[in-house]
């Protein structure tokens, strides 16, 4: 049995004891029918509150936040004009006081007793939330059972981070309305929180007793700013970053050997990827999920995170998941959602390249893969947030390139970037895959070679291989990321001109 607290109980779960401060005044309804006035009286008696939304502020783990929460027992949490006025006033006050805003809707939508004049209030509510977000302030949503109609289609779906109660009914069309209009029941299992998560519409499913910890972790990341310069971390001078060369007969053979050695090391299945890096080196991590528009790609990991006290939004290629399914256009759209969030919240962006390449399939073509690579490139070059790229391992093709443009680029010693897998390039040039090592050397794919021409700014050493020292390597990378993010936060975002200039060689 799922615990479903009412609005007052939820506020008590989330906020520090005794810190709640109501912002509500007595609602005004003007001229209404006697029947509707009786409905309001009954609703007040049944629910213990005077309207379908209660608003105010309080402390959450010592941090002041604003809260707007629906009370479903008051006329099914429906939104009338007085409800909308209260909600909008609270959102605007939160914006004026520069408070994070926590929203907890549970509503059947528009109040039918007021009809269209109530229905159109969703425009005003949406505008107030958009203005709050435009001010760079967090808007976090906890969808409760049930949330449907105009509420789901306005303030319920605009969160920077959105999670939901387990088993909550969530959707645009109420199932009772569908059954009356269509003459058959709405398909089971569609309008439930877990299905929305599976389709990348919400970021998580969290029980009420876990919501305070999650929200606190999100706000720790979003409000964190480094107070001191990070300690310098070991990095290789570009001139010394190459693996030891072995004397061999034949011109260039040592280069071929070194290049192929790095590529082989980067492909080890036990080489640490993004999940190991976050587990071992990040201070806080809050995974996000999907595009918010019905798509998700397990091959791309999106998260809010901190390295030390330096916050960022992580957009990473997940080599573990891509071993089962290459990432496709959905993953690139997921990355673009992350870039929009970072821009709204003023967070640095950390992209992580570690991929055998984007999906090469009819489904990817039908999904517009090429266009999404182009849009991701353009979004990264122009995003109004500091950007840092980490080349962690393999970097094959346009899917890798889409995560490259950044104000700063850091690379692991054995990372590399190429237009195609070396075997594929060999097939194009020679008609077979036997010349992969030779062609990789000629194409100058290694991070150390990209550093020599200004594409990479910093090389992080491996002693001698990341897979052989996974924990130490991840902590070394984490320290470098903290240092780089701290510098980027101090410097601010680059411009599209400065980001593209590094490729003008």
Helices and strands as residue ranges (DSSP letters): H 7-14, E 21-22, H 34-47, E 53-60, E 63-70, G 75-77, H 81-96, E 100-104, H 116-119, H 121-134, E 139-143, H 149-152, G 155-157, E 161-164, H 175-182, H 193-198, E 204-205, G 208-210, H 211-223, G 238-240, H 253-266, H 274-281, E 284-287, E 300-307, E 310-317, H 319-322, H 329-345, E 349-355, H 362-366, H 369-382, E 387-395, H 397-401, E 408-412, H 422-430, H 436-443, H 447-452, E 458-460, G 466-469, H 470-491, H 496-501
